[in-house]
Amino acid sequence: MSLHEHQTLRHPVILRSLEVQRIERLTPHMQRIVFGGADLPGFFSASPDDHVKLFFPNSAGELVTPTLGPNGPEYPLGSEPSPMRDYTPRRYDAERNELTIDFVLHGDGPAASWAMRAAPGQRIVAGGPRGSFVVAGDFDRYVLVGDETALPAIGRWLEEMPAGARVEVLMEITDTGDRQALTSAASFTVNWMVRDGADAGRGGLLEQALRNLPDAPGDTFYWIAAESRRARAMRLFLDNERGIPKEWIRATGYWKSEKDGNEQARPGDDHSPMNPL
Ligand SMILES: Cc1cc2nc3c(=O)[nH]c(=O)nc-3n(C[C@H](O)[C@H](O)[C@H](O)COP(=O)(O)OP(=O)(O)OC[C@H]3O[C@@H](n4cnc5c(N)ncnc54)[C@H](O)[C@@H]3O)c2cc1C
């Protein structure tokens, strides 16, 4: 195997009905929901960077999901499709048949609103993961950068990192109370940055911290997940100003700010999880 070889895996797309088992408010803006159900066995997620497509009840309170035809997803005619959003499988416990997903409570939106009011016994539908991008494990340092939507992936990544790995996390959160206790066998530091009322779509804290990050000996892999425009700007900074090889950066837009005419913002450049299933 050559140096820093990433792996891309494909998985068959399966839609699963998930039933809420338990809910835990981790921090003021993070709701942990543990799902179970008869469809869950066989769930597979190879990378902390994975995502599932979650389908939430439509305005009539119904779950209307697509069937997967030869031309992609097809919805039944005459019904309002369920809103679909991307979420990170934070933890899958096959023995307990439990899938944990952490939802940022950012305000309005079908996903955040549903998570805020979720109760045991309620159901949603999950599709995927349809693929996994497994980052090479032989970098000298990993720099993980994100807002709170990236925290589930970063928390999982830290838990899965082996002893001997070196990780630096730059994490932007809404309030000091949104800090989480993170654990890892790796050697890691977390720079928690509190927005303190600033707009999560505009930010500046992550960008500045990335600029100020001291160099380290050897090769560094950069993983970035934040609002689309911000993720893209940080990727361009590393690429254009720092000359980091493209294969050592993975930057993904995890959500789109609709303020300031950003409707046209593209998701991150490495992959486009906001595309349809
Ligand atoms: C690969 C991937 C993995 C992800 N994993 C997670 C995860 O594990 N947990 C998680 O909480 N999110 C995660 N996200 C982000 C999540 O999909 C988006 O935040 C999504 O837009 C939320 O949907 P919604 O229905 O709540 O709001 P939407 O209907 O999409 O948006 C409603 C309004 O809220 C704004 N908005 C959306 N998200 C945010 C936010 N985070 N902060 C501030 N304003 C926001 C929008 O600009 C819009 O104005 C992930 C995204 C991707 C692409």
The ligand as an SDF file (V2000), in Angstrom:
LIG
                    3D

 53 58  0  0  0  0  0  0  0  0999 V2000
  -22.6000   14.5710    5.6200 C   0  0  0  0  0  0  0  0  0  0  0  0
  -23.4090   15.3880    6.5920 C   0  0  0  0  0  0  0  0  0  0  0  0
  -23.5050   14.9610    7.9120 C   0  0  0  0  0  0  0  0  0  0  0  0
  -24.2380   15.7290    8.8310 C   0  0  0  0  0  0  0  0  0  0  0  0
  -24.3330   15.2890   10.1250 N   0  0  0  0  0  0  0  0  0  0  0  0
  -25.0730   15.9980   11.0130 C   0  0  0  0  0  0  0  0  0  0  0  0
  -25.2350   15.5210   12.3490 C   0  0  0  0  0  0  0  0  0  0  0  0
  -24.7730   14.4370   12.7320 O   0  0  0  0  0  0  0  0  0  0  0  0
  -25.9500   16.3000   13.2120 N   0  0  0  0  0  0  0  0  0  0  0  0
  -26.5250   17.4920   12.8180 C   0  0  0  0  0  0  0  0  0  0  0  0
  -27.1830   18.1360   13.6370 O   0  0  0  0  0  0  0  0  0  0  0  0
  -26.3870   17.9410   11.5530 N   0  0  0  0  0  0  0  0  0  0  0  0
  -25.6980   17.2250   10.6540 C   0  0  0  0  0  0  0  0  0  0  0  0
  -25.5820   17.6690    9.3670 N   0  0  0  0  0  0  0  0  0  0  0  0
  -26.1830   18.9800    9.0160 C   0  0  0  0  0  0  0  0  0  0  0  0
  -27.6890   18.9070    8.7810 C   0  0  0  0  0  0  0  0  0  0  0  0
  -27.9520   18.0090    7.7030 O   0  0  0  0  0  0  0  0  0  0  0  0
  -28.1860   20.3300    8.3910 C   0  0  0  0  0  0  0  0  0  0  0  0
  -27.9680   21.2290    9.4360 O   0  0  0  0  0  0  0  0  0  0  0  0
  -29.6470   20.3560    7.9740 C   0  0  0  0  0  0  0  0  0  0  0  0
  -29.8400   21.5020    7.1720 O   0  0  0  0  0  0  0  0  0  0  0  0
  -30.6360   20.4100    9.1290 C   0  0  0  0  0  0  0  0  0  0  0  0
  -31.9350   20.3310    8.6010 O   0  0  0  0  0  0  0  0  0  0  0  0
  -33.1820   21.1270    9.1990 P   0  0  0  0  0  0  0  0  0  0  0  0
  -34.3900   20.4800    8.6030 O   0  0  0  0  0  0  0  0  0  0  0  0
  -33.0760   21.1830   10.6780 O   0  0  0  0  0  0  0  0  0  0  0  0
  -33.0200   22.5940    8.6540 O   0  0  0  0  0  0  0  0  0  0  0  0
  -33.1940   23.1140    7.1430 P   0  0  0  0  0  0  0  0  0  0  0  0
  -34.6300   22.9790    6.7150 O   0  0  0  0  0  0  0  0  0  0  0  0
  -32.1960   22.4380    6.2670 O   0  0  0  0  0  0  0  0  0  0  0  0
  -32.8470   24.6480    7.2820 O   0  0  0  0  0  0  0  0  0  0  0  0
  -33.7280   25.5700    7.9310 C   0  0  0  0  0  0  0  0  0  0  0  0
  -32.9630   26.8540    8.2070 C   0  0  0  0  0  0  0  0  0  0  0  0
  -31.9750   26.5950    9.2020 O   0  0  0  0  0  0  0  0  0  0  0  0
  -30.6770   26.9320    8.7110 C   0  0  0  0  0  0  0  0  0  0  0  0
  -29.7740   25.9060    9.2650 N   0  0  0  0  0  0  0  0  0  0  0  0
  -29.6720   24.5970    8.9120 C   0  0  0  0  0  0  0  0  0  0  0  0
  -28.7340   23.9690    9.6620 N   0  0  0  0  0  0  0  0  0  0  0  0
  -28.2370   24.9130   10.4950 C   0  0  0  0  0  0  0  0  0  0  0  0
  -27.2520   24.9040   11.5230 C   0  0  0  0  0  0  0  0  0  0  0  0
  -26.5880   23.7960   11.8690 N   0  0  0  0  0  0  0  0  0  0  0  0
  -27.0090   26.0590   12.1850 N   0  0  0  0  0  0  0  0  0  0  0  0
  -27.6670   27.1930   11.9000 C   0  0  0  0  0  0  0  0  0  0  0  0
  -28.6260   27.2810   10.9380 N   0  0  0  0  0  0  0  0  0  0  0  0
  -28.9070   26.1440   10.2680 C   0  0  0  0  0  0  0  0  0  0  0  0
  -30.7790   26.9370    7.2040 C   0  0  0  0  0  0  0  0  0  0  0  0
  -29.8680   27.8510    6.6210 O   0  0  0  0  0  0  0  0  0  0  0  0
  -32.2200   27.4090    6.9900 C   0  0  0  0  0  0  0  0  0  0  0  0
  -32.2890   28.8160    7.0300 O   0  0  0  0  0  0  0  0  0  0  0  0
  -24.8790   16.9320    8.4190 C   0  0  0  0  0  0  0  0  0  0  0  0
  -24.7980   17.3150    7.0840 C   0  0  0  0  0  0  0  0  0  0  0  0
  -24.0680   16.5690    6.1790 C   0  0  0  0  0  0  0  0  0  0  0  0
  -23.9920   17.0360    4.7540 C   0  0  0  0  0  0  0  0  0  0  0  0
  1  2  1  0
  2  3  1  0
  2 52  2  0
  3  4  2  0
  4  5  1  0
  4 50  1  0
  5  6  2  0
  6  7  1  0
  6 13  1  0
  7  8  2  0
  7  9  1  0
  9 10  1  0
 10 11  2  0
 10 12  1  0
 12 13  2  0
 13 14  1  0
 14 15  1  0
 14 50  1  0
 15 16  1  0
 16 17  1  0
 16 18  1  0
 18 19  1  0
 18 20  1  0
 20 21  1  0
 20 22  1  0
 22 23  1  0
 23 24  1  0
 24 25  2  0
 24 26  1  0
 24 27  1  0
 27 28  1  0
 28 29  2  0
 28 30  1  0
 28 31  1  0
 31 32  1  0
 32 33  1  0
 33 34  1  0
 33 48  1  0
 34 35  1  0
 35 36  1  0
 35 46  1  0
 36 37  1  0
 36 45  1  0
 37 38  2  0
 38 39  1  0
 39 40  1  0
 39 45  2  0
 40 41  1  0
 40 42  2  0
 42 43  1  0
 43 44  2  0
 44 45  1  0
 46 47  1  0
 46 48  1  0
 48 49  1  0
 50 51  2  0
 51 52  1  0
 52 53  1  0
M  END
$$$$
